[in-house]
Amino acid sequence: MSTLLHARHWLKAHPLALDAALAAAVLVCMLAGSFVDPNAEHGAKWGARTPDALGVTLMTLSAAALVLRRRAPRTVLAVTAGFSLIELATGDPRAPVAMSAVVALYTVASASATDRPTTWRVGLLTMTTLTGTAMLVGPLPWYEQENLGLFAWTGMAAAAGDAVRSRRAFIHAIRERAERAERTREEEARRRVAEERLRIARDLHDVVAHHIALVNVQAGVAAHVMDKRPDQAKEALAHVREASRSALNELRATVGLLRQSGDPEAPTEPAPGLNRLDELAGTFRNAGLPVEVARADHGTALPAAVDLAAYRVIQEALTNVRKHAGPEAKAEVSVVRVGPNIEVTVLDNGSGEPTGQEAHDDGGGHGLLGMRERVTALGGSCTAGPRYGGGFRVHAILPVSSRTAPAEDTA
């Protein structure tokens, strides 16, 4: 079996050798057929006639032309058909030179560059030319079996070549469709990975920015009052510990999404939402930022993705207030149900002139961009900018019916 496979691969790698072998086989068949008289009595068909020198020469030349049938199929068909016409007009007895034209016609019909109309035009032209010449100028009567057989063989060659070409085109189309589908699946997988990576990056940014800002503030307070008011310093350090613990828990939950499915250590805590808004506001109050919360959402049950996005928008907006609005700033948070949407607004009256370590922040973060990406992904809108008379305003409109995939319902 391995020997046959090796031989098959070798022949595919050397098509000229295969064509030369085919040409030799066709020559042997033509020479053998030239000694057979189909009209002879039973038992005396072989050796009933002998080809002449012209017939042998034409058979040899037409078989040699088949060696180039892949490189120039139409030229080989024209050459073999010409040799066949000469033999049909002059041969007596006839030699089966037309056998080479049949092989050449099959090659033309099966070529991938040939379409079906061209196949039938070339086939009909070859059939009518060879058969008509044999009937009109040949030494045999026009109704002889040899003439009708010539018509049948050329017709079958054209039909077989067209069938082979159609099958090859069908297989090629199936393979191309499968490859295109595979490319599409790979592109979709890459797109989903990129979206998930961006979503996790936004969550990490929100978690780190919020809690580290609180830790920074409380650590600064503790350092400032450590000597004079140790009780207040202890309270500030307790807030630092609580904020760092919350940061670690949220980071663990977010990074846990990267684990394999079925991992028993994967987090099962629900994603934060507006039900934790009071707790979120309390962490900022403990950090020295007065926060007022007003809700008029009438207990609306939000999809998990919308609930998380609203929470993250408020968290990021309050973090920016604490970092950039100045030490005397106050913040107001409102959550209102308006028709099919939930509207989240965060206002502050800050001067926009942070002090201390915050004054050295470059302000080049991705907080506002992340908020807009979250809201836009859910089919909503988010605007942020300075308020008339001072301060800053963040306003997000989120549809109550989320259009996101379930994959974004967890954080």
C-alpha positions in Angstrom: 0.0 0.0 0.0 2.8 2.4 0.9 4.5 1.6 -2.5 1.3 2.6 -4.4 1.0 5.8 -2.4 4.6 6.6 -3.1 4.1 6.0 -6.8 1.0 8.1 -6.8 2.8 11.1 -5.2 5.7 10.7 -7.5 3.4 10.8 -10.6 1.6 13.9 -9.3 5.0 15.5 -8.8 6.1 14.5 -12.4 3.0 14.9 -14.6 5.1 14.8 -17.8 6.2 11.3 -17.0 2.6 10.3 -16.5 1.6 11.8 -19.8 4.5 10.0 -21.5 3.3 6.7 -20.1 -0.3 7.4 -21.2 1.0 8.3 -24.7 2.9 5.0 -24.9 -0.2 3.1 -23.7 -2.4 4.8 -26.3 0.2 4.0 -29.0 0.2 0.3 -28.1 -3.6 0.3 -28.2 -3.7 2.0 -31.6 -1.1 -0.4 -33.0 -3.0 -3.4 -31.7 -6.3 -2.0 -33.0 -4.8 -1.5 -36.4 -4.4 -5.3 -36.8 -8.1 -6.0 -36.1 -10.7 -6.0 -38.7 -14.2 -5.4 -37.2 -15.9 -6.7 -40.3 -14.0 -10.0 -40.4 -15.7 -13.3 -39.6 -15.7 -14.5 -36.0 -12.3 -15.9 -35.0 -10.5 -14.2 -37.8 -10.6 -10.6 -36.6 -7.0 -10.5 -35.3 -4.4 -10.2 -38.1 -7.1 -9.8 -40.8 -5.4 -6.5 -41.8 -2.0 -4.8 -41.5 -1.4 -1.0 -41.2 0.6 0.7 -43.8 3.6 2.9 -43.2 1.6 6.1 -43.3 -0.8 4.8 -40.7 2.1 3.8 -38.3 3.7 7.2 -38.8 0.4 9.0 -38.0 -0.2 6.8 -35.0 3.3 7.5 -33.6 3.1 11.3 -34.2 -0.4 11.6 -32.7 0.7 9.5 -29.6 3.8 11.7 -29.2 1.7 14.8 -29.2 -0.2 13.5 -26.2 2.9 14.0 -24.1 2.1 17.7 -24.1 -1.6 17.4 -23.6 -1.5 19.2 -20.2 0.6 22.1 -21.3 -1.3 22.9 -24.5 -4.5 20.9 -24.6 -6.2 22.7 -27.4 -3.1 22.6 -29.6 -2.7 18.9 -29.0 -6.4 18.4 -29.9 -5.9 20.3 -33.1 -2.8 18.3 -34.0 -4.3 14.9 -33.2 -7.5 15.7 -35.0 -5.5 16.8 -38.1 -3.6 13.5 -38.1 -6.9 11.7 -37.7 -8.4 13.5 -40.6 -5.5 12.6 -42.8 -5.8 8.9 -41.8 -9.6 8.9 -42.4 -9.2 10.4 -45.8 -6.2 8.2 -47.0 -6.0 5.1 -44.9 -7.1 1.9 -46.4 -7.4 -0.1 -44.3 -7.9 2.5 -41.6 -5.7 2.8 -38.5 -7.3 4.0 -35.2 -5.4 7.3 -35.1 -8.6 9.0 -33.9 -8.0 7.3 -30.5 -5.4 10.0 -29.7 -8.0 12.7 -30.7 -10.5 11.1 -28.3 -7.9 11.4 -25.4 -7.0 14.9 -26.4 -10.7 15.9 -26.5 -11.2 14.5 -23.0 -8.2 16.5 -21.8 -9.7 19.8 -23.2 -13.1 19.1 -21.6 -11.7 18.2 -18.2 -9.3 21.2 -18.0 -10.2 23.7 -15.2 -9.9 26.6 -17.6 -12.7 25.2 -19.8 -16.3 26.0 -19.1 -19.3 23.9 -20.1 -20.3 25.9 -23.2 -16.8 25.7 -24.5 -16.6 22.0 -23.8 -19.7 21.3 -25.9 -18.7 23.7 -28.7 -15.3 22.0 -29.0 -16.9 18.5 -28.6 -19.5 19.1 -31.3 -16.9 20.5 -33.6 -14.6 17.6 -33.1 -17.4 15.0 -33.4 -18.9 16.5 -36.6 -15.6 17.1 -38.3 -14.2 13.6 -37.7 -17.4 11.7 -38.3 -18.4 13.8 -41.3 -15.0 13.4 -42.9 -15.1 9.6 -42.2 -18.6 9.3 -43.8 -17.8 11.6 -46.8 -14.3 10.8 -48.0 -13.4 7.5 -46.3 -13.2 4.3 -48.4 -15.8 2.6 -46.3 -19.6 3.2 -46.8 -20.8 6.1 -44.7 -23.1 3.9 -42.5 -20.3 1.5 -41.4 -19.9 0.7 -37.7 -16.5 2.4 -37.5 -18.0 5.8 -38.4 -20.8 5.5 -35.9 -18.3 4.3 -33.3 -16.2 7.3 -33.9 -19.1 9.6 -33.2 -19.9 7.7 -30.0 -16.4 7.7 -28.7 -15.8 11.5 -29.2 -19.2 12.3 -27.6 -18.4 10.1 -24.6 -14.9 11.8 -24.3 -16.5 15.2 -24.2 -19.2 14.2 -21.7 -16.7 12.4 -19.4 -14.3 15.3 -19.4 -17.1 17.7 -18.6 -18.2 15.5 -15.7 -14.7 15.3 -14.3 -14.2 19.0 -14.6 -17.6 19.7 -12.8 -16.7 17.3 -10.0 -13.3 19.0 -9.5 -15.0 22.4 -9.4 -17.6 21.2 -6.9 -14.9 19.8 -4.6 -12.9 23.0 -4.9 -16.0 25.0 -4.0 -16.7 22.9 -1.0 -13.1 23.1 0.2 -13.0 26.9 -0.4 -16.3 27.3 1.5 -14.9 25.2 4.4 -11.7 27.3 4.5 -13.7 30.5 4.4 -15.9 29.3 7.3 -12.8 28.4 9.3 -11.3 31.8 8.7 -14.6 33.4 9.8 -14.6 31.3 12.9 -11.0 32.3 13.7 -11.8 36.0 13.1 -14.9 35.8 15.3 -12.9 34.1 18.0 -10.2 36.8 17.8 -12.9 39.5 17.9 -14.5 38.0 21.0 -11.1 37.7 22.7 -10.4 41.3 22.0 -13.8 42.4 23.3 -13.3 40.3 26.5 -9.8 41.7 26.9 -11.1 45.2 26.6 -13.9 44.6 29.1 -11.6 43.1 31.7 -9.2 46.0 31.2 -12.1 48.4 31.9 -13.0 46.5 35.0 -9.4 46.4 36.3 -9.1 50.2 35.6 -12.3 51.0 37.5 -11.4 48.8 40.5 -7.8 49.9 40.8 -8.5 53.6 40.2 -11.3 53.7 42.8 -9.7 51.8 45.6 -6.1 53.1 45.1 -7.4 56.6 45.2 -9.2 56.0 48.5 -6.1 54.3 49.9 -4.0 57.3 48.8 -6.3 59.7 50.5 -6.6 57.8 53.7 -2.9 57.1 53.9 -2.2 60.8 53.5 -4.6 61.6 56.3 -3.0 59.0 58.5 0.4 60.4 57.9 -0.8 64.0 58.5 -2.4 63.3 61.9 -0.2 60.4 63.2 1.6 62.4 65.8 -1.1 64.8 67.0 -4.3 62.7 66.6 -3.4 59.0 66.8 -7.1 57.9 67.1 -8.0 59.6 63.8 -4.8 58.1 62.2 -6.0 54.6 63.3 -9.4 55.2 61.8 -7.8 56.3 58.5 -5.6 53.2 58.5 -8.7 51.0 59.1 -10.2 52.6 56.0 -7.0 51.9 54.1 -7.2 48.3 55.2 -10.9 48.0 54.2 -10.3 49.7 50.8 -7.4 47.4 50.1 -9.4 44.3 51.1 -12.2 45.4 48.7 -9.7 46.0 45.9 -8.2 42.6 46.4 -11.7 40.9 46.4 -12.8 42.7 43.2 -9.5 42.0 41.5 -9.8 38.3 42.4 -13.3 38.2 41.0 -12.2 40.0 37.8 -9.0 38.0 37.2 -10.9 34.8 38.1 -12.8 35.2 34.8 -9.6 34.1 33.0 -9.7 30.7 34.7 -10.8 27.6 32.9 -14.5 26.8 33.0 -15.3 24.3 35.8 -12.5 25.6 38.0 -13.8 25.1 41.6 -11.9 28.2 42.7 -13.7 30.4 40.2 -15.5 33.3 41.9 -19.3 33.0 42.3 -20.0 36.4 43.8 -22.5 38.5 41.9 -21.2 41.5 40.0 -21.6 44.8 41.8 -24.6 46.9 40.9 -26.8 49.8 42.1 -27.8 47.8 45.1 -24.4 48.6 46.5 -24.6 52.3 45.7 -25.0 53.4 49.3 -21.9 51.3 50.2 -20.0 52.9 47.4 -21.0 56.4 48.5 -20.0 55.5 52.1 -16.4 54.6 51.1 -16.0 58.1 49.5 -17.6 59.8 52.6 -15.0 58.0 54.7 -12.3 59.4 52.4 -13.5 62.9 53.0 -15.7 63.5 50.0 -19.3 64.5 50.8 -21.6 62.5 48.6 -25.4 62.9 48.3 -27.4 60.1 46.6 -30.9 60.6 45.1 -32.7 57.7 43.5 -36.0 57.8 41.5 -35.7 54.5 39.6 -38.7 53.0 41.4 -37.0 49.7 42.2 -36.4 49.0 38.5 -34.9 45.5 38.0 -32.0 46.1 35.6 -30.2 43.5 33.4 -26.9 42.5 35.0 -24.8 44.3 32.3 -26.8 47.5 32.7 -26.6 47.3 36.5 -22.8 46.8 36.4 -22.3 49.6 33.9 -24.3 52.1 35.9 -22.3 51.2 39.0 -19.0 51.5 37.2 -19.9 54.9 35.8 -20.8 56.2 39.2 -17.6 54.7 40.7 -15.3 56.2 38.1 -17.0 59.6 38.2 -16.7 59.8 42.0 -13.1 58.6 41.8 -12.4 61.4 39.4 -14.1 63.9 41.7 -12.0 62.8 44.6 -8.8 62.9 42.6 -9.3 66.1 40.5 -12.0 68.3 42.0 -10.1 69.6 45.0 -10.3 69.2 48.8 -13.5 71.2 49.2 -15.6 69.5 46.5 -18.9 67.9 47.0 -20.6 65.3 44.8 -24.3 64.6 44.0 -25.4 61.3 42.4 -28.8 60.7 40.9 -30.4 57.6 39.4 -33.6 58.2 37.6 -35.9 56.0 35.5 -37.0 57.9 32.4 -39.2 55.9 30.0 -37.3 52.9 28.7 -34.0 54.2 30.0 -32.2 54.6 33.3 -30.3 57.9 33.6 -27.3 58.3 35.9 -25.9 61.7 36.7 -22.8 62.6 38.8 -22.3 66.3 39.6 -19.5 68.1 41.6 -18.8 71.7 42.5 -15.0 71.3 42.6 -12.5 73.8 41.4 -10.6 71.2 39.4 -7.4 72.0 41.2 -6.3 68.9 43.2 -3.8 69.3 45.9 -1.0 67.2 47.4 0.1 64.1 45.6 -2.9 64.3 43.3 -1.5 67.4 41.7 1.2 65.4 40.1 -1.3 63.1 38.3 -0.9 63.4 34.5 -4.6 63.2 33.9 -4.0 60.9 31.0 -6.1 57.9 32.2 -8.8 56.0 30.4 -11.6 56.5 32.9 -13.9 58.7 30.7 -13.1 56.6 27.6 -13.9 53.4 29.6 -17.3 54.9 30.7 -18.2 55.8 27.2 -17.2 52.3 25.9 -19.3 50.6 28.6 -22.4 52.7 27.9 -22.1 52.6 24.1 -21.7 48.8 24.1 -25.1 48.6 25.8 -26.8 50.9 23.2 -26.7 54.0 25.5 -24.9 57.3 25.5 -22.5 59.0 27.9 -21.5 62.7 28.1 -19.0 64.3 30.4 -17.8 67.9 30.7 -17.5 71.0 32.8 -20.6 72.6 34.3 -21.6 76.2 33.9 -20.4 78.0 36.9 -17.8 75.5 37.9 -17.5 71.8 38.6 -18.0 68.8 36.4 -20.9 66.7 35.1 -21.1 63.1 34.0 -24.4 61.9 32.5 -25.1 58.4 31.2 -28.3 57.1 29.6 -28.7 53.3 29.7 -31.5 51.3 28.1 -33.3 49.1 30.6 -33.3 46.3 28.0 -29.7 45.5 27.3 -28.6 44.5 23.8 -25.4 42.8 24.9 -24.5 39.2 24.9 -24.8 37.2 28.1 -21.0 37.0 28.3 -21.0 40.6 29.5 -23.4 40.0 32.4 -20.6 39.2 34.8 -17.5 40.9 35.9 
